Amino acid sequence: MLKIDEVIVVEGKYDRIRLSQFLDATIIETSGFRVFNNAALRNMLSYAAEKRGLIVLTDSDNAGFQIRRYLRSFIDDSNIKNVYVPAVQGKEKRKRAASASGILGVEGLSEEIILKALADAGVEQGKEASPKREQFNTIDLYRLGLSGKNKSRKKLTLILKLLGLPEQLSTKETLSVLGLYMTKAEFAAFCDEHAAELTAMD
């Protein structure tokens, strides 16, 4: 696994799943163009860029470049590292037909192509540009009633909202992102502060 300290931004879930197979990094989805209308997601990306720097890895089609340009409209260029993948003709296996552009998205590219693109952009393996963060896991959420219990998803959604984070983050994405914002002790204290609101959901 290639360890990357910066936060990687991709367009969708399947891109994130693909990169997670060989990269050890925090990966955030823009959910396509949803980032255009999601203030919480924009705030999270801005915070991540300032804290750790962003690696933008979108598809090499018109939509991918629109998203890149949009990110630059609210994030300083000095905090962005653009990684460009080649336009490879083809169709992803999970799709019935090729995309409008006829080229493969990030999810359809080989590991070798993506790693070369990262290297060409100057992404360094294991670079520690900022202090190590704690790695959250499902047990941390379970202990706080935010995973594996009755109403866990609704409670987690409330906590994400209170933190100003996108409410649609999956549990896995939440675990990856939390370490950017706080330690486990700080998160537990935050949940404790809102214990009444969480208990009211039972």
C-alpha positions as CSV (number, residue, x, y, z in Angstrom):
1,M,0.0,0.0,0.0
2,L,1.2,3.5,-0.9
3,K,0.8,5.7,2.2
4,I,-0.2,9.3,1.3
5,D,-0.5,12.0,3.9
6,E,-2.6,14.5,1.8
7,V,-6.3,14.1,1.4
8,I,-7.3,12.7,-2.0
9,V,-10.5,14.0,-3.8
10,V,-12.3,11.9,-6.3
11,E,-15.7,12.1,-8.0
12,G,-17.5,9.1,-6.7
13,K,-17.8,6.0,-4.6
14,Y,-16.3,3.6,-7.2
15,D,-13.3,5.8,-7.6
16,R,-12.8,5.8,-3.8
17,I,-13.1,2.0,-3.7
18,R,-10.6,1.6,-6.5
19,L,-8.0,3.8,-4.9
20,S,-8.5,2.2,-1.5
21,Q,-7.3,-1.1,-2.9
22,F,-3.7,0.2,-3.1
23,L,-3.5,3.6,-1.4
24,D,-3.4,4.2,2.4
25,A,-5.0,7.7,2.4
26,T,-8.1,9.7,3.4
27,I,-10.3,9.8,0.3
28,I,-13.2,12.1,-0.1
29,E,-15.9,12.1,-2.8
30,T,-17.4,15.2,-4.4
31,S,-20.4,13.0,-5.4
32,G,-20.1,14.3,-8.9
33,F,-21.5,17.8,-9.2
34,R,-23.2,17.6,-5.7
35,V,-20.3,19.6,-4.3
36,F,-21.6,22.6,-6.1
37,N,-24.7,22.8,-3.9
38,N,-23.3,21.2,-0.7
39,A,-21.9,23.8,1.7
40,A,-20.9,21.3,4.3
41,L,-18.9,19.3,1.8
42,R,-17.2,22.4,0.5
43,N,-16.3,23.4,4.1
44,M,-14.9,19.9,4.8
45,L,-12.8,20.1,1.6
46,S,-11.5,23.6,2.5
47,Y,-10.6,22.4,6.0
48,A,-8.9,19.3,4.7
49,A,-6.9,21.4,2.2
50,E,-5.7,23.7,4.8
51,K,-4.8,21.0,7.3
52,R,-3.2,18.4,5.0
53,G,-3.4,19.6,1.4
54,L,-5.6,18.1,-1.3
55,I,-4.7,15.8,-4.2
56,V,-7.4,16.2,-6.9
57,L,-7.8,13.1,-8.9
58,T,-10.9,13.4,-11.1
59,D,-11.7,11.8,-14.5
60,S,-10.1,13.2,-17.6
61,D,-13.4,14.3,-19.2
62,N,-15.3,17.6,-19.2
63,A,-17.1,16.9,-16.0
64,G,-13.8,16.1,-14.2
65,F,-12.2,19.4,-15.4
66,Q,-15.3,21.3,-14.3
67,I,-15.0,19.9,-10.8
68,R,-11.3,20.8,-10.7
69,R,-12.0,24.3,-11.7
70,Y,-14.8,24.6,-9.2
71,L,-12.6,23.4,-6.3
72,R,-10.1,26.1,-7.2
73,S,-12.8,28.7,-6.9
74,F,-12.9,28.3,-3.1
75,I,-9.6,26.5,-2.2
76,D,-6.2,28.2,-2.5
77,D,-4.1,26.8,-5.3
78,S,-1.2,26.4,-2.9
79,N,-3.2,23.7,-1.0
80,I,-4.1,21.8,-4.2
81,K,-2.0,19.2,-6.1
82,N,-3.6,18.3,-9.4
83,V,-3.0,14.7,-10.6
84,Y,-4.0,14.1,-14.2
85,V,-4.6,10.6,-15.5
86,P,-4.5,9.8,-19.3
87,A,-7.6,9.6,-21.4
88,V,-7.9,5.9,-22.0
89,Q,-10.7,4.7,-24.3
90,G,-12.9,2.1,-22.8
91,K,-15.8,1.1,-20.6
92,E,-15.9,0.2,-16.9
93,K,-17.0,-3.5,-16.3
94,R,-19.9,-2.5,-14.1
95,K,-21.4,-0.3,-16.7
96,R,-23.6,-1.4,-19.6
97,A,-22.4,1.3,-21.9
98,A,-19.4,3.6,-22.1
99,S,-19.6,7.1,-20.8
100,A,-20.5,10.0,-23.0
101,S,-16.8,10.8,-23.4
102,G,-16.0,7.2,-24.2
103,I,-13.0,7.2,-21.8
104,L,-12.4,5.3,-18.6
105,G,-12.9,7.1,-15.3
106,V,-10.5,6.7,-12.4
107,E,-12.3,3.6,-11.3
108,G,-11.5,1.8,-14.6
109,L,-7.8,2.6,-14.7
110,S,-5.0,0.2,-13.8
111,E,-3.0,0.6,-10.6
112,E,0.1,1.2,-12.6
113,I,-1.4,4.1,-14.5
114,I,-2.7,5.8,-11.4
115,L,0.6,5.3,-9.5
116,K,2.5,6.8,-12.4
117,A,0.2,9.8,-12.5
118,L,0.7,10.3,-8.8
119,A,4.5,10.1,-9.2
120,D,4.5,12.4,-12.1
121,A,2.6,15.0,-10.0
122,G,5.3,14.7,-7.3
123,V,3.2,12.9,-4.7
124,E,5.6,11.4,-2.2
125,Q,5.1,8.1,-0.4
126,G,4.8,8.3,3.3
127,K,5.3,12.0,3.4
128,E,4.3,13.3,6.9
129,A,3.5,17.0,6.1
130,S,1.5,17.3,9.3
131,P,1.3,15.6,12.7
132,K,0.1,12.0,12.8
133,R,-3.7,11.7,13.4
134,E,-5.5,9.1,15.4
135,Q,-7.2,6.4,13.3
136,F,-10.8,6.0,14.2
137,N,-12.5,2.6,13.9
138,T,-16.0,1.1,14.1
139,I,-15.4,0.2,17.8
140,D,-15.0,3.9,18.6
141,L,-18.4,4.6,17.0
142,Y,-20.0,1.5,18.6
143,R,-19.0,2.6,22.1
144,L,-20.7,5.9,21.6
145,G,-23.8,4.3,20.1
146,L,-23.1,5.6,16.6
147,S,-22.7,2.2,15.0
148,G,-24.2,-1.3,15.2
149,K,-27.0,-0.2,17.6
150,N,-30.6,0.9,17.4
151,K,-31.0,4.3,15.7
152,S,-27.2,4.4,15.2
153,R,-27.4,5.9,11.7
154,K,-29.7,8.6,12.7
155,K,-27.5,9.5,15.7
156,L,-24.4,9.5,13.5
157,T,-26.2,11.8,11.0
158,L,-27.0,14.2,13.9
159,I,-23.4,14.3,15.0
160,L,-22.1,14.9,11.5
161,K,-24.6,17.8,11.2
162,L,-23.5,19.2,14.5
163,L,-19.9,19.0,13.4
164,G,-20.7,20.8,10.2
165,L,-19.8,17.7,8.1
166,P,-21.8,16.3,5.2
167,E,-24.6,14.2,6.6
168,Q,-24.4,11.7,3.8
169,L,-20.9,10.5,4.7
170,S,-20.9,6.7,5.1
171,T,-19.6,5.1,8.2
172,K,-16.3,4.3,6.5
173,E,-15.9,7.8,5.2
174,T,-16.7,9.2,8.6
175,L,-14.0,7.1,10.2
176,S,-11.5,8.4,7.7
177,V,-12.4,12.1,8.0
178,L,-12.9,12.4,11.8
179,G,-9.1,12.2,12.5
180,L,-8.7,15.4,10.5
181,Y,-10.8,17.3,13.0
182,M,-10.2,15.9,16.5
183,T,-8.7,13.1,18.7
184,K,-10.8,10.2,19.9
185,A,-11.0,11.9,23.4
186,E,-12.2,15.1,21.8
187,F,-14.8,13.3,19.8
188,A,-16.1,11.4,22.8
189,A,-16.3,14.7,24.7
190,F,-18.2,16.3,21.9
191,C,-20.7,13.4,21.8
192,D,-21.1,13.7,25.6
193,E,-21.9,17.3,25.3
194,H,-24.8,16.3,23.0
195,A,-25.8,13.2,25.0
196,A,-29.3,14.6,25.7
197,E,-30.0,15.1,22.0
198,L,-28.7,11.6,21.2
199,T,-30.7,9.9,24.0
200,A,-33.9,11.6,22.8
201,M,-33.6,9.7,19.6
202,D,-33.9,6.3,21.3
